[in-house]
Structure formats: structure tokens, C-alpha cells
Amino acid sequence: MKTTQIYLTAVLLLTSILLHAQLKVTSVGNVGNIGVQIGTTTPLSTLSIGDAGATDTKVSIYQANSNTALKVQRLGTSSSINFGINSSTTANGYSPYWNYGIRGTSYSSSYLPYSRTYGVFGLAGNGGYGSYGLFGQLAGSSSGAAVVGMVSSSVSDYTDISISGMYAGYFYGDVKVTGLINGVTVGNSDKRYKKNIVEIDSKKTIDNILSLTPVEYNLNQMYIKTHKDSIEVETPVYDEKSQLFTKKHFGLIAQDLQKIYPDLVYEDANGYLAVEYTGLIPLLIQSIKELKNEVETLKTKSDNSSVPAKISGYKTLVPTETDILSYPVLYQNIPNPFNSDTQIGFSLPSSIITATLYVYDMNGVQLKSYPLAQRGKSKITIYGSELTAGMYLYALIADGKVIDTKRMILTK
């Protein structure tokens, strides 16, 4: 202990001489005026370098004209644990509101272009048993988190988050990752989190789900723009050798989903769209329920179990003549292909209120619509002069449900 005190005193004296400043010691033992070039300042901290410090601070270091205010280098030894800085704070029998082992602040009240601010920056690597840029551990039995992240519009010296339970990580705000999340994910679904609860409208769910187009795709490389010495640099987001980048992915195009279910699509700060895929699960469940109800209804109506049920959105066999008026039916146009005109047959039971035949191009754009007032077996004529040569889709929609869709070809 004495050796350490002598060494510290020698360092302080040498620093004072090199900086042409007078070392000042107060009557209460505070040491300061180290590095203060103009005038003499009475030390307020036990040790102050560069300024007078503060009465509530043991060691104060102020540095205005260099990159580093305090540099500590600790070379590894044969000891199993080595610390560059070992800092701790203890309540000592009473309960102050806040205790910080290390508190880092890097904040500007105004925007600083071409700059970065880090409250705490950690860098690690090549550790045989593990490397941790930032390591947090929650010990004891009280609530809290080992690592806490918070997004806030204002700055407070004593930011506080009430946490119930013990967590390795707790984040107050949105979280974004560019890689995989490995583990079981759960979402808050307790009724007490929710309001304005209503059942999903069952009239259009299955049609909306069937209109979605699942796709497979690979990730497109993205770049993060950073500035170094006022020069803009682009850094790739993905490791192009990683499984995340090389494997196929399956999903939906957010722009397409937004047209049908806009509440499942979110836009980030850069204008890119993201999909809440978990929100599709209740819609799929509702679609299955609708499908089951349709099957049960059709089974009840059918006197012969061998008669195929007509389910909206699905192609089925044509019912027999004895049941032809029990189910809406759309027939293949005759002739097909055609060049002058063709006839499209259909059958509508008297229970159908409204029915329309629609003609679309292969991109799904509606070209023609023909309201159908007839009931029973009937047909309409499509004239080739009304269309250009090509392939078309025609669909029968009765009482808001897609009965069937077929193709026809016009030649010239």
C-alpha cells in the first residue's frame, strides 16, 4: 500500500512539472491544479486534473484538446482474471436511489453531422473461451435485467424503467437485427393488454387469404452508410457466405399484403416495409373455420354424400343433373379456343341473390363484367371483337363468393 502511494505521488509531481503547473494541496487533503494552465484553482475533488473538480466527486479529470482523457492499459498476467478498470459501488447499509458501477455519457443537444456518440463502447475478440464486447450479469433475487436498452425523446440524469421479473435483456422500444434470432419467441397476448376487442369478420377472410401470393426469395445485399473523415463509406449488412444470405426464404411481399391487410405492415425510418407475420395466424385460423363451416353446410344440403361439395375458391367436379340447381356452377366456355364468339355456361340456384361473371386479363385486371339475372341453367355469349387475342380468366361470383375461375383463349 505504501509503495502504491509513493508511486502515485511521484506520478503527480512529474505530471505537474511537465505541464508547468503548480501542484496544489488544500488543508483537507485535496490535490489539484494539475494541468491547469491559467491561474490557480482550489481543488474541490480529492484529486482533480485539468479543472477544480466537484465536492461530490473523488477524482475529476477534464481534458479539452486531445482524444483521450484517461488511458489505462493492463497487460495480461498469469492471473486468471485481469481488469483494465475495476469499478464498483455499494449501498453500504442504506438505500440511495441509483448506484452506477460505471456511467458513460456522450450526448450533444444539437445534431452533429459526420459524428458518432457512444455512451459505453466495448470491443472484444479472439478469446479462447469467449469474447464479450459488453457483458452484463443480473445477480440476486430482485427484478431487473442484465442489459437494458431504452429509446427516449428526452434526456434524464436518472432514467428509470420499472421491470417486473428477471431478464437477461430488456428493451424499451423497437429492436432491429440483421441476423437470425435463435430461440422461442412469444408475444404479449393477455386480454389485459388489449382493448377494442371484436371477432374477425368471417365474410371475406378466406377470400383475402386466397388472394395472397406466397413467394420464395433470397436476400438482397443492403449497405449501411457511415462517415469517416467526412467521407461516406458503405458497409455491407450481410455476410454473403452466411446461411442467412445463401438460403432461400419464404414469405409475402409487404407491398402486396398492405393492399389487403394494411394493419399487418409497418414502415421503418428509411421507408422500408416489414410484415407482422404472427398477425396472419389468427386470419389463417379464421379461414379454416370458414372452410369447415362451408363444408358442413354443403354436407347438410346434399342428399347424396357422393355429390361433390362446391367450396368457394376451389375447383370441384360438376354436380349431377338432379342436383344442378342446388349449387352454383361455372362451365368451360365452348368453343375454346375461339376467334369470333364463345358461350360460357353456368347454373345458379334460386337461392342466389346476386351473381356476376367477370373477365380478367392474366395480370388480374378486370376487363368485363356481366350481371347474371337468370337462375337455373343458362349461358352468355362473349364476342371476340370485344377483346384482343390472348388468354383470359373468367370467374363466377355469387353472393360475394368466388364460385369458380376458368381460362379461355381468343385467337385472331
Buried (B, 14 or more C-beta within 10 A) or exposed (E): EEEEEEEEEEEBEEBBEEBEBEBBEEEEEBBBBBBBEEEEBEBBBBBBBBBBBEEEEEEBBEEEEEEEEEEEEEEEEEEEEEEEEEEEEEEEEEEEEEEEEEEEEEEEEEEEEEEEEEEEEEEEEEEEEEEEEEEEEBEEEEEBBBBBEEEEEEEEEEEEEEBEEBBEEBBEEEEEEEEEEEEEEEEEEEEEEEEEEEEBEEEBBBBBBEBBEEEEEEBEEEEEEEEEEEEEEEEEBBEEEEEEBEEEEEEBBBEEBBEBBEEBBBEEEEEEEEBEEEBBEEBEEBBEBBBEEBEEEBEEBBEEEEBBBBBBBBEBEBBEEEBBBBBBBBBBBEEBEBEEBBBBBBBBBEEBEEBEBBBBBEEEEEBEEBEBEEBEBEBBEBEBEEBEEEEBBBBBBBEEBBBBBBEBBBEE
